[in-house]
Amino acid sequence: MANVVVVGTQWGDEGKGKIVDWLSERADVIARFQGGHNAGHTLVIGEEVYKLHALPSGVVRGGKLSVIGNGVVLDPWHLIKEIDGIRKQGVNITPENLMIAENTPLILPYHGELDRAREGQVTIAKIGTTGRGIGPCYEDKVGRRVIRVADLADDATLELRIDRALLHHDPLRKGLGLEPVDRVELLGALRAIAAEILPYAAPVWKVLNEKRRAGKRILFEGAQGALLDIDFGTYPFVTSSNVIAGQAATGTGIGPGAIDYVLGITKAYTTRVGEGPFPTELDDADGQSLGERGHEFGTTTGRKRRCGWFDACLVRQTCATSGVNGISLTKLDVLDGFKELKICVGYDLDGKRLDYLPTAADQQARVTPIYETIDGWSDSTAGARSWAELPAQAIKYVRRIEELIDCPVALVSTSPEREDTILVTDPFAD
């Protein structure tokens, strides 16, 4: 049976939540494989709106197993709060339908404090993090001083792990003008939360491999977008984990051979939250219109997103680094009513034409987009569920995007509603 990885092909906010939820009807297991609660997914199901941050998008569907993989960094207090909130909306979450990998790193209070202290002191090349401790937790993971879910089960191990972590953090905090971590308070908080987290702990790598051998379909869910990847994104204005599709294997403990299809979620225009280069950004009436029509405010932070025209160069690049088999084009309806649309087909760098975004930060800042103009459409695409319901010019826009990114369109989303989706190719088809 086919196993599918879903990744964002831009800077996040492409509409992954809806697509993962839509696809989860065909899946048996939905697994988050990277990121933290700095990412947000909004799901609209009938009259109910669900805002998820740490939980996999599949939790709102009954009869599915949702998994938080080891590639995720997890704030245990946030998770319990999010579970309680979703339960109040009528979604039943138990250890029977939610598992957390035992080797998942935990975001602790000092990670968030460090994150915010750094951002508050940086005046040059500010990264623009959410201040939730994601980056510092990944640093601790690589530095071999992070606390993991399994450590909560043994008090002696937990104390050793905390002592090792504080050997690093207390001197660092002193340099930033922060008080030392209260070890007793921290241990007490971890012991208290352990009873709520440990029932969900499981050897996720083992469970997923068993599910695969049993012929179950697995949907791997990423957070954010490939242009925020720590290696292939617009560094240093990136997240602290690998976001591209290859992370689905290492972030859950299943081999890369288990991945049958990579679906890239792609917005019909481009947005970005926070700092960093953005070649097609619009500071005019068109940019304002895209933001207003698309309700472009971050699910997690509420920050206004920067908006611009579709950048085919960037999406072609991320489709290559993630091995995307097909894209899901979202928010096509936001473009309704524009007299003409522009697509970035290349960059000008000091008089030289490029068909990719260069790696060097100074060059990224200097490139200017080369546009191709295409006629817009006046009829509405909102709610369309078949090609026949789309204006001819909208279909032409979609087909031109396919040509420019060297990747076919598998799905088209025409509203936040789950069923307002045009299926071209089923990623789960055997």
PADOBA-55706 format. One record per residue (C-alpha): residue in three letters; chain; x, y, z. Coordinates in steps of 0.1 Angstrom, whole numbers, padded with zeros to 4 digits. Each point is the difference from the previous one (the first is absolute). Layout:
<recs>
- ALA|A|X|Y|Z
...
</recs>
This chain:
<recs>
- MET|A|0000|0000|0000
- ALA|A|0012|0035|-0008
- ASN|A|0016|0022|0028
- VAL|A|-0001|0038|-0006
- VAL|A|0021|0028|0013
- VAL|A|-0015|0035|0000
- VAL|A|0024|0030|0000
- GLY|A|-0004|0037|-0005
- THR|A|0019|0013|-0031
- GLN|A|0002|0036|0010
- TRP|A|0005|0018|0033
- GLY|A|-0028|-0018|0018
- ASP|A|-0037|0010|0004
- GLU|A|-0008|-0018|-0033
- GLY|A|-0031|-0017|0013
- LYS|A|0015|-0033|0011
- GLY|A|-0025|-0005|0028
- LYS|A|-0030|-0002|-0022
- ILE|A|0017|-0023|-0026
- VAL|A|0014|-0023|0027
- ASP|A|-0035|-0002|0016
- TRP|A|-0015|-0007|-0035
- LEU|A|0025|-0027|-0007
- SER|A|-0002|-0015|0034
- GLU|A|-0034|-0015|-0010
- ARG|A|0021|-0024|-0022
- ALA|A|0027|-0006|0026
- ASP|A|0002|-0022|0031
- VAL|A|0028|0018|0017
- ILE|A|0009|0037|0000
- ALA|A|0035|0008|0012
- ARG|A|0016|0034|0008
- PHE|A|0037|-0002|-0008
- GLN|A|0017|0034|0008
- GLY|A|-0005|0035|0015
- GLY|A|-0017|0011|0032
- HIS|A|-0030|0020|0011
- ASN|A|0013|0030|-0018
- ALA|A|-0018|-0013|-0031
- GLY|A|-0038|0002|-0002
- HIS|A|-0027|-0018|-0020
- THR|A|-0035|0013|-0003
- LEU|A|-0027|-0026|-0010
- VAL|A|-0035|0011|-0009
- ILE|A|-0025|-0029|0002
- GLY|A|-0036|0010|-0004
- GLU|A|-0006|0027|0026
- GLU|A|0029|-0010|0021
- VAL|A|0035|0016|-0002
- TYR|A|0029|-0019|0016
- LYS|A|0033|0017|0006
- LEU|A|0028|-0025|0004
- HIS|A|0036|0006|0009
- ALA|A|0016|-0031|0015
- LEU|A|-0026|-0026|-0008
- PRO|A|0000|-0017|-0034
- SER|A|-0029|0012|-0023
- GLY|A|-0015|-0035|-0001
- VAL|A|-0012|0001|0036
- VAL|A|-0033|0016|-0010
- ARG|A|-0009|-0032|-0019
- GLY|A|-0012|-0030|0019
- GLY|A|0015|-0035|-0005
- LYS|A|0035|0013|-0008
- LEU|A|0033|-0003|0018
- SER|A|0018|0033|0004
- VAL|A|0037|0000|0007
- ILE|A|0025|0026|0013
- GLY|A|0034|-0012|-0013
- ASN|A|0035|0004|0014
- GLY|A|0008|0028|-0025
- VAL|A|-0025|0023|0018
- VAL|A|0010|0020|0030
- LEU|A|-0029|0000|0025
- ASP|A|-0011|0024|0027
- PRO|A|-0018|-0024|0024
- TRP|A|-0020|0027|0018
- HIS|A|-0012|0015|-0033
- LEU|A|-0009|-0035|-0013
- ILE|A|-0022|-0008|0030
- LYS|A|-0017|0035|-0003
- GLU|A|-0006|-0006|-0037
- ILE|A|-0014|-0035|0006
- ASP|A|-0024|0015|0026
- GLY|A|-0011|0027|-0024
- ILE|A|-0007|-0025|-0028
- ARG|A|-0019|-0023|0024
- LYS|A|-0023|0030|0008
- GLN|A|-0008|0001|-0037
- GLY|A|-0012|-0036|0001
- VAL|A|0031|-0018|-0012
- ASN|A|0009|-0030|0021
- ILE|A|0038|-0004|0005
- THR|A|0014|-0030|0018
- PRO|A|0032|-0021|-0001
- GLU|A|-0020|-0023|-0023
- ASN|A|0000|0027|-0028
- LEU|A|0031|0021|0009
- MET|A|0035|-0012|0005
- ILE|A|0032|0020|0008
- ALA|A|0034|-0014|-0009
- GLU|A|0020|-0009|0031
- ASN|A|0030|0018|-0014
- THR|A|-0018|0033|-0006
- PRO|A|0019|0030|0014
- LEU|A|-0018|0022|0025
- ILE|A|-0002|0037|-0001
- LEU|A|0005|0013|0035
- PRO|A|-0007|0035|0014
- TYR|A|0037|0010|-0002
- HIS|A|-0001|-0006|-0038
- GLY|A|-0027|0026|-0005
- GLU|A|0018|0024|0024
- LEU|A|0032|-0003|-0019
- ASP|A|-0018|0004|-0034
- ARG|A|-0017|0032|0011
- ALA|A|0032|0014|0017
- ARG|A|0020|-0005|-0032
- GLU|A|-0027|0016|-0022
- GLY|A|-0003|0029|0023
- GLN|A|0038|0008|-0002
- VAL|A|0005|-0005|-0037
- THR|A|-0002|0032|-0020
- ILE|A|0019|-0012|-0031
- ALA|A|-0015|-0027|-0023
- LYS|A|-0028|-0008|0025
- ILE|A|-0013|-0035|-0008
- GLY|A|-0036|0006|0010
- THR|A|-0007|-0032|0020
- THR|A|-0032|-0006|0019
- GLY|A|0019|-0001|0033
- ARG|A|-0014|-0034|0009
- GLY|A|0033|-0017|0006
- ILE|A|0001|-0021|-0032
- GLY|A|0035|0009|-0011
- PRO|A|0017|-0003|0035
- CYS|A|-0016|-0034|0004
- TYR|A|0014|-0012|-0033
- GLU|A|0033|0013|0011
- ASP|A|-0001|-0020|0032
- LYS|A|-0010|-0031|-0021
- VAL|A|0031|0003|-0021
- GLY|A|0021|0009|0031
- ARG|A|-0012|-0032|0017
- ARG|A|-0015|0017|0030
- VAL|A|-0037|0000|-0008
- ILE|A|-0026|-0016|0022
- ARG|A|-0021|-0026|-0020
- VAL|A|-0034|-0015|0007
- ALA|A|0015|-0033|0012
- ASP|A|0020|0018|0027
- LEU|A|-0032|0010|0018
- ALA|A|-0005|-0037|0010
- ASP|A|0031|-0002|0022
- ASP|A|0007|0026|0026
- ALA|A|0038|-0007|0004
- THR|A|0005|0003|-0038
- LEU|A|-0021|0032|-0001
- GLU|A|0022|0016|0027
- LEU|A|0032|-0009|-0019
- ARG|A|-0014|0014|-0032
- ILE|A|-0011|0032|0017
- ASP|A|0034|0005|0016
- ARG|A|0018|-0005|-0033
- ALA|A|-0023|0025|-0017
- LEU|A|0005|0026|0027
- LEU|A|0037|-0002|-0002
- HIS|A|-0005|0015|-0034
- HIS|A|-0030|0023|0006
- ASP|A|0009|0017|0033
- PRO|A|0032|0016|-0013
- LEU|A|-0018|0010|-0032
- ARG|A|-0028|0016|0019
- LYS|A|0024|0019|0021
- GLY|A|0015|0015|-0031
- LEU|A|-0034|0011|-0011
- GLY|A|-0009|0015|0034
- LEU|A|-0024|-0028|0009
- GLU|A|-0002|-0017|0034
- PRO|A|0011|-0036|0004
- VAL|A|-0026|-0027|-0006
- ASP|A|-0018|-0010|0031
- ARG|A|0009|-0037|-0001
- VAL|A|-0025|-0010|0028
- GLU|A|-0029|0018|-0017
- LEU|A|0008|-0015|-0034
- LEU|A|0003|-0036|0013
- GLY|A|-0033|0005|0018
- ALA|A|-0017|0012|-0031
- LEU|A|0014|-0029|-0021
- ARG|A|-0011|-0026|0026
- ALA|A|-0035|0015|0000
- ILE|A|-0003|0000|-0038
- ALA|A|0015|-0035|-0004
- ALA|A|-0032|-0017|0011
- GLU|A|-0019|0018|-0028
- ILE|A|0026|-0006|-0028
- LEU|A|0013|-0035|0007
- PRO|A|-0033|-0018|-0008
- TYR|A|0005|0012|-0037
- ALA|A|0036|-0011|-0002
- ALA|A|0008|-0029|-0024
- PRO|A|0028|-0014|-0022
- VAL|A|-0014|0018|-0030
- TRP|A|0027|-0014|-0024
- LYS|A|-0012|-0035|0009
- VAL|A|-0037|0008|-0003
- LEU|A|0004|0017|-0034
- ASN|A|0020|-0029|-0014
- GLU|A|-0025|-0025|0012
- LYS|A|-0028|0021|-0015
- ARG|A|0018|0001|-0033
- ARG|A|0005|-0038|-0001
- ALA|A|-0037|-0004|0008
- GLY|A|-0008|0020|-0031
- LYS|A|-0012|0031|0018
- ARG|A|0002|0034|-0017
- ILE|A|0022|0026|0017
- LEU|A|-0003|0037|-0006
- PHE|A|0031|0019|0011
- GLU|A|-0007|0037|0009
- GLY|A|0025|0027|0000
- ALA|A|-0002|0035|0015
- GLN|A|0011|0033|-0015
- GLY|A|0014|0000|-0035
- ALA|A|0031|-0012|-0019
- LEU|A|0014|0036|-0003
- LEU|A|0003|0000|0038
- ASP|A|0021|-0032|-0001
- ILE|A|0032|0003|0021
- ASP|A|0021|-0011|-0030
- PHE|A|-0019|0010|-0031
- GLY|A|-0020|0030|0012
- THR|A|0008|0037|0000
- TYR|A|0027|-0003|0027
- PRO|A|0002|0013|0027
- PHE|A|-0036|0011|-0002
- VAL|A|-0012|-0036|0004
- THR|A|-0013|-0025|0026
- SER|A|0024|-0023|0019
- SER|A|-0010|-0033|-0016
- ASN|A|0000|-0016|-0034
- VAL|A|-0034|0006|-0016
- ILE|A|0004|-0018|-0033
- ALA|A|-0015|-0034|-0007
- GLY|A|0031|-0020|0009
- GLN|A|-0005|0009|0036
- ALA|A|-0032|-0021|0001
- ALA|A|0022|-0031|0002
- THR|A|0024|0012|0027
- GLY|A|-0027|0019|0019
- THR|A|-0020|-0032|0006
- GLY|A|0024|-0029|-0003
- ILE|A|-0013|-0015|-0032
- GLY|A|0023|-0006|-0029
- PRO|A|-0001|0022|-0031
- GLY|A|-0011|-0030|-0021
- ALA|A|-0034|0003|0018
- ILE|A|-0007|0033|-0017
- ASP|A|-0020|-0005|-0032
- TYR|A|-0013|0035|-0008
- VAL|A|0010|0035|0009
- LEU|A|-0027|0026|-0002
- GLY|A|0011|0036|0001
- ILE|A|-0025|0025|0013
- THR|A|0003|0032|-0021
- LYS|A|-0019|0033|0004
- ALA|A|-0012|0016|-0032
- TYR|A|0019|0031|0010
- THR|A|0028|0004|0025
- THR|A|0001|0011|0037
- ARG|A|0026|0002|0028
- VAL|A|-0002|0007|0037
- GLY|A|0030|0017|0017
- GLU|A|0034|0011|-0013
- GLY|A|0020|-0011|-0030
- PRO|A|0002|0004|-0038
- PHE|A|-0032|0000|-0021
- PRO|A|0006|0008|-0036
- THR|A|-0036|0003|-0012
- GLU|A|-0013|0019|0031
- LEU|A|-0025|0027|-0008
- ASP|A|-0003|0033|0019
- ASP|A|-0028|0013|-0021
- ALA|A|-0038|-0003|-0004
- ASP|A|0003|-0035|-0015
- GLY|A|0020|-0012|0030
- GLN|A|-0026|0015|0023
- SER|A|-0028|-0016|-0019
- LEU|A|0017|-0035|0002
- GLY|A|0004|0004|0037
- GLU|A|-0036|0011|0006
- ARG|A|-0016|-0026|-0023
- GLY|A|0022|-0028|0013
- HIS|A|-0005|0009|0037
- GLU|A|0038|-0001|0002
- PHE|A|0007|0000|0037
- GLY|A|0020|-0026|0018
- THR|A|-0019|-0028|0018
- THR|A|0026|-0001|0028
- THR|A|0011|0036|0004
- GLY|A|-0027|0021|-0017
- ARG|A|0027|0018|-0018
- LYS|A|-0009|0015|-0034
- ARG|A|0015|-0020|-0029
- ARG|A|0020|0017|-0027
- CYS|A|-0016|-0007|-0034
- GLY|A|0012|-0002|-0036
- TRP|A|-0004|-0016|-0034
- PHE|A|0006|-0037|-0007
- ASP|A|0037|-0008|-0002
- ALA|A|0004|-0029|-0023
- CYS|A|0038|-0001|0004
- LEU|A|-0003|-0006|0038
- VAL|A|-0026|-0027|-0004
- ARG|A|0019|-0018|-0027
- GLN|A|0030|0001|0023
- THR|A|-0019|-0014|0030
- CYS|A|-0017|-0027|-0021
- ALA|A|0035|-0012|-0010
- THR|A|0014|-0001|0036
- SER|A|-0030|-0018|0013
- GLY|A|-0005|-0023|-0029
- VAL|A|-0036|0012|-0004
- ASN|A|-0022|-0022|-0022
- GLY|A|-0029|0024|-0002
- ILE|A|-0012|0032|0015
- SER|A|-0032|0010|0017
- LEU|A|-0008|0036|-0012
- THR|A|-0018|0019|0028
- LYS|A|-0018|0033|0003
- LEU|A|-0007|0003|-0037
- ASP|A|-0032|0019|0008
- VAL|A|0020|0028|0016
- LEU|A|0011|0010|-0036
- ASP|A|-0036|0004|-0012
- GLY|A|-0006|0035|-0014
- PHE|A|0035|0010|-0008
- LYS|A|0002|0015|-0035
- GLU|A|0035|-0014|-0005
- LEU|A|0024|-0022|0020
- LYS|A|0037|-0003|0000
- ILE|A|0022|-0031|0004
- CYS|A|0037|0002|0008
- VAL|A|0019|-0020|-0026
- GLY|A|0035|0010|0008
- TYR|A|0022|0025|0019
- ASP|A|0023|0028|-0011
- LEU|A|0033|0001|0020
- ASP|A|0022|0029|-0010
- GLY|A|-0010|-0004|-0036
- LYS|A|0002|-0039|0000
- ARG|A|-0031|-0021|-0004
- LEU|A|-0004|-0028|0025
- ASP|A|-0026|-0028|0001
- TYR|A|0005|-0007|0037
- LEU|A|0004|0019|0033
- PRO|A|0037|0003|0008
- THR|A|0013|-0013|0034
- ALA|A|0020|0031|0010
- ALA|A|-0021|0024|0022
- ASP|A|0014|0031|-0017
- GLN|A|-0010|-0013|-0034
- GLN|A|-0035|-0010|0012
- ALA|A|-0005|0035|0012
- ARG|A|0011|0015|-0034
- VAL|A|-0020|-0022|-0024
- THR|A|-0030|0016|-0018
- PRO|A|-0028|-0021|-0014
- ILE|A|-0005|-0005|-0037
- TYR|A|-0037|-0002|-0006
- GLU|A|-0023|-0016|-0025
- THR|A|-0035|0016|-0002
- ILE|A|-0031|-0020|-0004
- ASP|A|-0036|0011|-0003
- GLY|A|-0022|-0004|0031
- TRP|A|-0036|-0011|0002
- SER|A|-0032|0017|0012
- ASP|A|-0021|-0031|0008
- SER|A|0002|-0017|0034
- THR|A|0020|-0031|0007
- ALA|A|-0011|-0002|0036
- GLY|A|-0014|-0033|0009
- ALA|A|0007|-0017|-0033
- ARG|A|0003|-0038|0002
- SER|A|0007|-0008|-0037
- TRP|A|0019|0014|-0029
- ALA|A|-0033|0008|-0018
- GLU|A|-0008|0025|0028
- LEU|A|0032|0020|-0005
- PRO|A|0003|0030|-0024
- ALA|A|0020|-0009|-0031
- GLN|A|0026|0027|0010
- ALA|A|0004|-0015|0034
- ILE|A|0008|-0034|-0015
- LYS|A|0025|0017|-0023
- TYR|A|0017|0015|0031
- VAL|A|0002|-0035|0017
- ARG|A|0014|-0016|-0032
- ARG|A|0026|0027|-0003
- ILE|A|0011|-0005|0035
- GLU|A|0004|-0038|-0007
- GLU|A|0023|0008|-0029
- LEU|A|0021|0025|0019
- ILE|A|0006|-0022|0031
- ASP|A|0005|-0032|-0020
- CYS|A|-0025|-0018|0022
- PRO|A|-0037|-0009|-0005
- VAL|A|-0029|0012|0020
- ALA|A|-0016|-0029|0019
- LEU|A|-0026|0021|0020
- VAL|A|-0015|0034|-0002
- SER|A|-0015|0016|0032
- THR|A|-0027|0027|-0006
- SER|A|-0010|0009|0036
- PRO|A|0009|-0009|0036
- GLU|A|-0029|-0025|0000
- ARG|A|0011|-0036|0000
- GLU|A|-0021|-0011|-0030
- ASP|A|0008|0030|-0023
- THR|A|0028|-0019|-0016
- ILE|A|0006|-0011|-0036
- LEU|A|0018|-0034|-0001
- VAL|A|0021|-0005|-0031
- THR|A|0023|-0028|0013
- ASP|A|-0006|-0020|0032
- PRO|A|0034|-0001|0018
- PHE|A|-0012|-0032|0018
- ALA|A|-0006|-0018|-0033
- ASP|A|0019|-0033|0000
</recs>
